[in-house]
Amino acid sequence: MRGKLHCMKEQTIPDTPGRRAAAYWFIDGLPEIVAGIGLVAVGGSLLWFHQIHPHSWPVSAAFLVIGLLSFFLVFDYDRAFSMFRKSHVTFPRTGYVRPPAEAPQRETVISLGLVGEPHAPDQNITQFRSLTVGVVFLGNIVAGVIAKPIGVPIAMSAVALLLYAVHRGSERPYHWASVLPLPAAGIAAMYLHMGQDDNAWVAVFIGGVWLLAQGAWRLLAYVRQHPKYEPVESLRP
């Protein structure tokens, strides 16, 4: 597959057409930006909701609507939003490639190291939704079951470790330094008392901000490297 993957110099791109096509899906950071916005909306709205007392029915209904729309954004329409922006930003610059399919849930469990290889090395598939967004929501659970005020720092440290570990060799690996802001943000949240009153949604909010920042940084680097639309051959794995 021909393509300009220069934004990913620091990472090892799998040497098969299908895996390079899957990696190309994340070259511009747009999937991370869309997922990050959804997570910020979910975590932020519920974080704010827990600070409002009493919970009148209009307020409760408003936050319920915000939460549901955010979940739909993250889990149902993220691909559509990303494709729409890519058609205006990415594909005119560096060419079109068929979007990767989402890996089934069984392969996601396998990818956590329980059994063998997660999928054939030449498949154009991604596990971003389950192995990134899912890990962030796992931080919400961990922060909720651990005693305060250390719950959030421990949860975000676990999220950082998992994100680095499960994405090694994947279509979207993260450098070890890029996950360090997560535990740092968890410590800051502890000192700001953001996780008090058993409010573990701060972990989702932090994860969303981190994911949004990762995507924005990647998009900025991509646009700087490809400032003008360049006619290129379509990329087909």
N, C-alpha and C positions, 0 to 999 in steps of 0.2 A: 504494500500500500504506500503510495506516495502521499506525503503530507508534510506540513511544517509543524513539527512538534518541538520547536526550539524553546518554548516556554517551559519545557519539562526537562531541561538539560540535567538538572540535579537528580533526576530520577531515572531508573532503569525501565525502559519500555519493553514489554515482552516482544520477542522477535518472531511473531506470527501475525498474519494479516488480521485475523479476528480480534486478537488482543490489542493490537495497535489501533484498530478501529474503536474499541471500547475506551482506550486511553484518550483518543482524540475527542471523545464526548466531553471530557473534563478540561480540555486545553484552555478554555476561556473563563472558567470559574462560574459560569452561569447556573449550572445545576446546584452548586453550593450556595449561590446567592439566593435562589428561589427557596431552597430548603431552609436556609438560615432565616429568611424573612418569616416563613411559616412557624419555625420554632420560637423565634422572638415573640411573635404574636401570641402563640399558645402560652409560653412561659410567662411573658410579661403581663398578659391579661389576667391570668390566674394569680400571679404574684400580687397584682394590684387589687384583685377581687378579695384576697385574703386580708388586705389592709383596711377594707371598708366595712364599717359596722354602724348600724345593723344592715343586713343584706335584704333590702326591700325587693319585691318581686320584679320591678322594672330593671333594677341594677343586675339582679341575678339573670334575668332573661337576656340582657344586653351582653353580659360576659359569656353566657352559654352560646349565643350566636357567634360571637367573636371566636370562641374556642372551636366550635364546629367548622366554621369557615377556614380556620387555620389548619385544622386537621385535614380537610379536603385539599387544601393547597399543598401540604406536605406529602400526602399519600395518594392522591387521586389525580391532581392536575399539574403536578410539578413538571412532568414530561411535556405537557402542552405549552406551559409558560416558557420553558427552556427552549423548545423548538421555535416558538414565535420569535424570541429574541435572537436566537442563533440564525434564523433566516434573514435577519437584518444586520447582524454584526459579524458572525463567524463565517458562515458559508460563502458570502460574497468575497471574503478575504482569502481564505485558505481552502475552500472547497467543501463539498458535501460528502458526508459519510452516513451510512445507515445507522440510526441510533441503536445502542446495545439493548438487548432484551433484559428484563429483570430476572435474576436467577430464582428458581423455586425455593420455598422455605426449607426443604430438606437439604439442599446444597448449602444454604446459609448455615445450618447447624453443623454440617461437615466442615465448613470453612473455619469454624472456631477451633479446629484442631482435634475434633473428636474422632474423625475417620478420614484417612487418605486425602486425596486431592479434591477440591471443591467442584471442579469442572474440567472438561477437556481444554487443553491449552490454546486451541485455535478458535474457541467459541467467542462470538461477539456478544458477551453478556456482562452485566454489572451487578454487583451486590451493594451498591452505594446506599440504597434506601435502608436495607436491614443492618448493614455493618457500620453505618455512620449515624443516621437518624435513630436507629434502634439502640445503639450504644448510648446516645445522649439521653434517651428516655430511661435507660437502665440507671443512669446517674440519678434520675429523679427517685427511683425506687431505693437506691442505696442511701441517698441523703435522707429519705423518710424513715428508714429503719434504724439508722445510727443516732445515738444520743447527740443532742445539740450541746455546744455550738460547733463541734468538730465534724458534724455530719457532712456539711457541704464541701469543706476542703478534702476530706477523705473520698467523697464521691467523685469530685472533679479530678483527683489524682488517679482514681481507678479508670475514669473515662479516658483520660489522656493516655494511660498505659494501654488500654484496650484498643483505642483508635490507632495507635502506632503499631501494635502487634498484629491486629487482624488485617491491616491494610498493607503489610509488607509484601511486596511482590504482586500487589493487586493492580487493577487498572488505574487507581488513584491513590498511590502511596503518600504518606505524610512523613516529612523529615522529623526526626526526634525533637529538634528545636522548635518546630511549629506547634507542638502540642504543649509546650511548657507554659504558655499563658493560661491554660485551663486550671491547673492547681493554684497558680498565682491568683487568679480571679476568685477561686474558692476561698482562699485565705482572706482576700479583701472583703468578700461577702460576709465572712464570719465577723470581721471587725466592724463592718457596717450594720451588723445585725439583720441582714437580709434574709437569713434562714431561720429566724426566730419564729415561735408559735407553730412549730412543726410544718413550716411552709417549705416543702422540698422543690417546688416549681422553680425556685431560683436556679437550680441545676440545669433545667431545660432552657431557661433564659440565657444563662452563661454559654451553654453549648450553641445556642442559636447565634449569639453575637460572635462567637469564635468562628463558626462556620461561615457566617456572612463576611467576616473580615478575611478569611482565607479566600473566598471567592472573589471579593473585591480586589485583593492584591493580585490575584491571578489574572483577572480581567484587565487591570491596569497594565500589567506586564505584557499581556497579549496585544492590546491595542497599541502600546508603544512600539512593539516589534513589527506590527503590521498596520501602520497608520493609514494606508490607502488600500482600497479594494484592488486585489490583484487577480487577474484571470488565471485560474489553475484548473488542472484536470480534476474531475470529480473523483472522490475517493470511494472505492467500492471494495470491501474485503472479499 
